[in-house]
């Protein structure tokens, strides 16, 4: 792909950091000091600071055979911003650390950083630090994200109330179906290396997997329409898993209606093609990075008909348990079959 | 060592996180919310927040053949606290993320976390989050540390003035000599697996390598004796490298006197035994985690004779360059030969 290949050892750690962080301009007033000292300095200006961190490892969270490095850098930032947003805070800084083996060239790392910097620009976030080290294994990316929020606006997982409506943003299951297609094409490619991948008509769900977005727009929109969710979580491990977190930590039960699940047409069609139940993909497919939250029933009028949101159920008494209600009126216990980095392969 | 071995897959990610973070009590008022939601929440209470992050990788930063997991967990926290302290801030929170392969048992990770929690207790720091994931390669630890400082107390690397005294805490080169001994014993053990390691009389320098401390005591002491350093950095890559950082970023030169370098007797004796120049070990051996700072000459009386500190030189004009002055009055250009995670092995 690239014509030149510069070895990482030629630049050394400091030279490489300088090259990768070139052209970074401080965006937020709260960022007092960025990259270049022992630590960065931020000033919350009276707000509370939200802190989250995620580790992405090659072969577990991503496969470089079909993940462009630029997209990987973008996604590594996004998954952390999504956690900040799920506290009802606005993200403002990230640190990005990489462990890389010498099979990566400087050019490859520059591509990865292009994605990191693009995500920072798109979301008005400052890249304030990180670490860069060699690895004897594969590529690993550790991101920490910070954001700010007024103390009274923080939204936890544990504060939903009985009778609250359960609301989800966007649509579900797309990232999972995108992954299925990429895995299929990988197998095809292994058997016939010259084969062209069949990706027409599935662009949306591929992007859901490879270049997801965090719902900053939703957090800003909720402020505009004056809704403070009673509890909130982002969907990284799958709707069912996250809904169970909200219920368990709020000491409540939950009801989710299958016919209310927002599923995009591409997701639906591809699920059918793979002989999968689209509803199960929406319930258990992870990495959608949508927001799942609860609101007081009195707020329903504010979101009624709003294309950002789908009301998919409500919070029940803890004794009523957690259930999925089928289209035909039957029901089953809601169980989490989503992503777990330590799950045994079945 | 342990009688039982519990596989990580038996607990899953959430069960494992619960087990490892058992018994954590919030210490700092600034920690509003710790582990258990999408993100932690902190309240800087009007101070500025300092943020730093480090990534430690197996086979690069540590060798599990001679690094007890408890010490590794301790050290992973300490190296980050040291960066916070080097900004003249007091550390208050950490996040700790691990990528582990299935060759580690739950019991092994508990041991590592014992070290993490011990460091947190010793330094009054709250463990507020992290991530836990599997790895196809070796063990990797990513730590982010936060701390607070009044805006007017922040000390950068770039603000030393010409004529300022260069001061270092504790003694230097010990961690490096400790590493040399561990590497030697590893080779001995490889050739004769039954051999008992020869570690008598070198306990201090082994501890410098395996279980270093961060100089929180020094930062508190400087406040008591009313010294605000004009510039500061912590010594992770070696004195020469860090002194060059201070000089370069303050647009100054520097003079370091060989005869002023603080070297412990064990470090000195072992360097001689290994046919190494003790001064070079002090200048280029990394991982001492001491503080290197500059003070105005008018502050000299406050630290004169203080056992915490050694005045080892002064800041010169940029045009005068960076030099090491030998005992005999001769001199040489100061060069950094310290740690670089990407350095080619010579």
Contacts between the chains, C-beta under 8 A, distances in Angstrom:
chain1	res1	chain2	res2	distance
A	8	B	342	5.2
A	9	B	342	5.4
A	9	B	343	7.2
A	9	B	344	4.8
A	11	B	342	7.5
A	12	B	340	5.3
A	12	B	342	5.6
A	12	B	343	6.7
A	13	B	340	4.9
A	13	B	341	5.5
A	13	B	342	5.2
A	14	B	340	7.7
A	16	B	342	6.8
A	32	B	48	6.2
A	32	B	151	7.8
A	32	B	154	7.8
A	33	B	154	7.7
A	33	B	156	7.2
A	36	B	157	7.8
A	36	B	249	7.5
A	37	B	87	6.9
A	37	B	156	5.6
A	37	B	157	5.3
A	37	B	158	7.6
A	38	B	52	6.3
A	38	B	83	4.3
A	38	B	84	7.7
A	38	B	86	3.9
A	38	B	87	5.6
A	38	B	157	7.2
A	38	B	232	7.8
A	38	B	233	6.0
A	38	B	234	6.0
A	39	B	50	4.5
A	39	B	51	5.8
A	39	B	52	3.6
A	39	B	83	5.0
A	39	B	84	5.8
A	39	B	86	7.3
A	39	B	87	5.0
A	39	B	89	7.4
A	39	B	145	7.8
A	39	B	147	7.7
A	40	B	50	7.1
A	40	B	51	4.8
A	40	B	52	7.1
A	41	B	48	5.3
A	41	B	49	7.1
A	41	B	50	5.6
A	41	B	51	7.7
A	41	B	87	6.8
A	41	B	149	7.9
A	41	B	154	5.9
A	42	B	48	6.8
A	42	B	49	4.9
A	42	B	51	6.4
A	43	B	44	7.7
A	43	B	48	5.0
A	43	B	49	7.3
A	43	B	151	7.0
A	44	B	43	7.7
A	44	B	44	4.7
A	44	B	49	6.3
A	46	B	46	7.4
A	48	B	32	6.2
A	48	B	41	5.3
A	48	B	42	6.8
A	48	B	43	5.0
A	49	B	41	7.1
A	49	B	42	4.9
A	49	B	43	7.3
A	49	B	44	6.3
A	49	B	49	6.1
A	50	B	39	4.5
A	50	B	40	7.1
A	50	B	41	5.6
A	51	B	39	5.8
A	51	B	40	4.8
A	51	B	41	7.7
A	51	B	42	6.4
A	51	B	93	7.3
A	51	B	95	6.7
A	51	B	128	6.5
A	51	B	129	6.5
A	51	B	144	7.5
A	51	B	146	6.8
A	52	B	38	6.4
A	52	B	39	3.6
A	52	B	40	7.1
A	52	B	129	6.4
A	53	B	95	4.6
A	53	B	97	5.7
A	53	B	129	5.9
A	53	B	130	6.2
A	53	B	131	5.8
A	53	B	142	7.2
A	53	B	144	5.8
A	54	B	97	7.5
A	54	B	131	5.1
A	55	B	97	4.4
A	55	B	98	7.6
A	55	B	99	5.6
A	55	B	131	4.5
A	55	B	133	5.2
A	55	B	140	7.7
A	55	B	142	5.8
A	56	B	133	7.9
A	57	B	99	5.0
A	57	B	133	5.7
A	57	B	134	7.2
A	57	B	135	5.0
A	57	B	136	7.2
A	57	B	137	7.9
A	57	B	140	7.8
A	58	B	136	7.0
A	59	B	136	4.0
A	60	B	99	7.9
A	60	B	133	6.1
A	60	B	134	5.3
A	60	B	135	6.8
A	60	B	136	6.7
A	61	B	133	7.2
A	83	B	38	4.3
A	83	B	39	5.0
A	84	B	38	7.7
A	84	B	39	5.8
A	86	B	38	3.9
A	86	B	39	7.3
A	87	B	37	6.9
A	87	B	38	5.6
A	87	B	39	4.9
A	87	B	41	6.8
A	89	B	39	7.4
A	93	B	51	7.3
A	95	B	51	6.7
A	95	B	53	4.6
A	95	B	144	6.5
A	97	B	53	5.6
A	97	B	54	7.5
A	97	B	55	4.4
A	97	B	142	5.9
A	98	B	55	7.6
A	99	B	55	5.6
A	99	B	57	4.9
A	99	B	60	7.9
A	99	B	140	6.0
A	128	B	51	6.5
A	129	B	51	6.5
A	129	B	52	6.4
A	129	B	53	5.9
A	130	B	53	6.2
A	131	B	53	5.7
A	131	B	54	5.1
A	131	B	55	4.4
A	131	B	142	7.9
A	132	B	341	7.2
A	132	B	342	7.9
A	133	B	55	5.2
A	133	B	56	7.9
A	133	B	57	5.7
A	133	B	60	6.1
A	133	B	61	7.2
A	133	B	341	4.1
A	133	B	342	7.8
A	134	B	57	7.2
A	134	B	60	5.3
A	134	B	341	5.1
A	134	B	342	5.6
A	135	B	57	5.0
A	135	B	60	6.8
A	135	B	137	6.6
A	135	B	138	8.0
A	135	B	140	7.3
A	136	B	57	7.2
A	136	B	58	7.0
A	136	B	59	4.0
A	136	B	60	6.7
A	136	B	137	6.4
A	136	B	138	6.1
A	137	B	57	7.9
A	137	B	135	6.6
A	137	B	136	6.4
A	137	B	137	1.7
A	137	B	138	5.5
A	137	B	140	7.9
A	138	B	136	6.1
A	138	B	137	5.5
A	140	B	55	7.6
A	140	B	57	7.8
A	140	B	99	6.1
A	140	B	135	7.3
A	140	B	137	8.0
A	140	B	140	5.7
A	142	B	53	7.2
A	142	B	55	5.8
A	142	B	97	5.9
A	142	B	131	7.9
A	142	B	142	3.6
A	144	B	51	7.5
A	144	B	53	5.8
A	144	B	95	6.5
A	144	B	144	4.3
A	145	B	39	7.8
A	146	B	51	6.8
A	147	B	39	7.7
A	149	B	41	7.9
A	151	B	32	7.8
A	151	B	43	7.0
A	154	B	32	7.8
A	154	B	33	7.7
A	154	B	41	5.8
A	156	B	33	7.2
A	156	B	37	5.6
A	157	B	36	7.8
A	157	B	37	5.3
A	157	B	38	7.2
A	158	B	37	7.6
A	232	B	38	7.8
A	233	B	38	6.0
A	234	B	38	6.0
A	249	B	36	7.6
A	340	B	12	5.2
A	340	B	13	4.9
A	340	B	14	7.7
A	341	B	13	5.5
A	341	B	132	7.3
A	341	B	133	4.1
A	341	B	134	5.1
A	342	B	8	5.2
A	342	B	9	5.4
A	342	B	11	7.6
A	342	B	12	5.6
A	342	B	13	5.2
A	342	B	16	6.8
A	342	B	132	7.9
A	342	B	133	7.8
A	342	B	134	5.6
A	343	B	9	7.3
A	343	B	12	6.6
A	344	B	9	4.8
